[in-house]
């Protein structure tokens, strides 16, 4: 396995990461508690919208080896592959959730996502937050975790076997994606599998739009199901 850190766009990785974590996790916590919950949520949505625009601009100026490949230009094919990825992810999620529920009874751990429960509660407080969960969140996460993080490690591993060049970056990306969502828990397996599916879509079509479509569709389905059962 060969690694050359000089090949990766570390500037894009750091810049995109700072913008993402600042807009989603840091800046909203600095808002005065004297403001109403609705106002704080609206400001947080505004920050996420601004961050998404900036991240899109940065992404358009930064290209990794995946972006430089022969890209699928037919938007209908990209949408179709993205939706196929969504279906595949839902099947994988169903299998993993079933397995986690079974193991949870034996080893007595929590098999449900605290992050999902928290998000649903926020949506009930402010329905506009659906816009973040379904659109802004997936777009920012794909621009950072897929294009910046996965793309960076994919670049620095040039010279390695193709399956290694895909597997290790996808694994790293999945772990990094899981930590701010549900931390180190058995549910991390689900986030890692999500990373493998979405990273494959990105690598297959050479377009970051493809995993965005799958991610948006998945979040939309989760929100619909969670609101329906609560």
N, C-alpha and C positions, 0 to 999 in steps of 0.2 A: 504494500500500500504506500503510495507516494503522496506527499502533501507539500504544497507550495503556497504559503500564506500571502506571498506577494501577488498572486493572481486574483485574489478576492477583492471586491470593492468594499473595504472596511469602512470607508467614509459614508457610503450609502447605508450600510448596516447600522452604524452608530446613529447617524442623523435620523433615519426612519424610526429606529427604536426609541430614541429620546422623544420624538414627537408623539409616537403612539402611547408610550407609558405616561408621558406628561398629560396628554389630553384625557386619557381613560382612567388612570389611577391616581395621579398626583394632584393636578390642578383642581379637580372637583373637591378634594378634601380641604383645600384652602378657602373655600367659600364660607363666608360668615354663617354661623348657625342661626343667627337672628333672621336670616332670609327664610321665606317659606319653603317647604319641601318642593312644591311645584316650581317655584322660581329657580331653585338650585338645580332641579332636573332639567329645566329648559336651558339654563346656562351651560350645563354639562353637554346637552345635545348640540348647542351652538359650538362649543369647543371641539366636539367630535366631528362636526361638519367641516369646520375650518381645517382640522387636522387631516381629514380625508382628502380635501382639495390639495393641500400642500404635499401630502404623500403621493398623490397621483402625479403632481408636477415633477417631484423628485424621481419617481419611477420612470417617467417618460424620458429622463435624461440619463438614466443608468441602465446598462444592459449587461447581463451575464451571458455565459455560454449557451444557456437554454434560449434566451431571447434572440441570440444571434443565429440560432438554427433556422431551418426551413419551417416557417410558421403556417399553421392552418388558417387560411384567410377567409374561408366561407363561414360567415357568422351563424348560419343555420346548423352547420356541422358542429361548431363550437357549442352552441346551445344544446344540441342533441347529446353531445358527449358529456356536457356539464350535467344535464338531467339524468343521464345514465349513471354518472358518478354519484349523484344524489340517491338514486335507487339502490346502488351498490352499498353506499354508506348506511342507509337505513336498514338494509338486511344485516350488515355487519354489526350495526348498533343493537339490533334486536337479539342477535345471537350472543353478543358479549353481555348485554344487560341480563339476559336469561341466565347465563353462566354465573355472573356476579351475584344475582339474587339467590341462586342455589348455594354458592360458596358462602354467602353472607349468613345463611342459616347455620352452617357448620362452624365457621370461624368467628361468627358474631362481629361483623363490621358493617358499616353503613354503605349500602350499595347504590344509593341515590345521590344525585348531584346537588350539593348545597348551592352551587352557583346558579343552576337552573331554577331552584326554588326562590332564591333571592331576586332573580330577574323577573319572575312572574309576579312577585309581590310589588316590585317597582312599577311594572306595567299597570297593575291595578290602581296604583296611586296616580299615575300619569300615563294614559294610553298613548301619548305621543312617543313614549319610550320604545314603542314597538318599532318605530323608524330606525332607532339605533340597533336594536337586537336583530332585526331582519336585514337591514341594509348597511348602515354605517359600520357596525361591528364586523361583519364578515368581510367587507371591503378592506378595512384597515388591517384586519388580521391576515388577510391574504397578501396584501402589499408588504407587510412586515415579515410575518413568519414564513410565507412561501417564497416571495420574490427576493426579499433581502436576506433572510436567514438561510433558507434552503438553497437559494441561488448562490450565496457566498460559499457555503461549505461544498457545494457541487463544483464550484470553480476551483477551490484550493485543492481538491482531490483529483485534478486532471492527471492522468497517468495511471490511476487505479483501475481495476476491473469495473465495468459498467455497473454490475449489481452492487458492488461495494460503494461506488460513487453515488448510487441512489439510496441504498439502505442506511448508511451511517448519517447522512444529512437529514433524511426523513425521520430517523430515530431521535436525533438531537432536537430537531424542530418540534416533534411531538412532545418531548419532555418539557421543553421551554414553554410550549403552548399550554401544557397542563398545569404548570406551577401557579400562574396567577389566577387560574380558574378554580381548581379544586385541590391544589397542592399535591403533596406526595401521598397518594391514596390508591386503593385498587382501581378506582375509576380512571387513573392515569392510562390504563391499557386502552380505554376507549379513545382518548385524545391521541395516543400514539397511532392507533389504527386509522383515525381520521387523517392524521398527517400523511400516512402512507398512501391513502386513497387520493387525497387532494394533490399531493406532490406528484403522483403518477399522472393525474390529469394535466398538470402544468407541464410536465416533461413530455407527455404524449403530444399535446397540441402546440407547445411552445407559446402559449398565450395564458396570461394570468387571469384573463376573463373566465376561462373554463372552470377553475376551482372556485372562483367567486360565485358563479351561477350555482354550483353544487352546494356551496356553503350557505348561500342565501336561501335556497330551497329547503335545505335541512333545518335551518333556524326557523323558517316560516312554519314548517310542519311541527316542530317542537313547540312553538308558541301556541299554535292552534290546538294541539292535543292537550297541553298543560292547562290552557284556559278552559277547555271543554270539560276537563275532569275535576276542576277545582270550583 
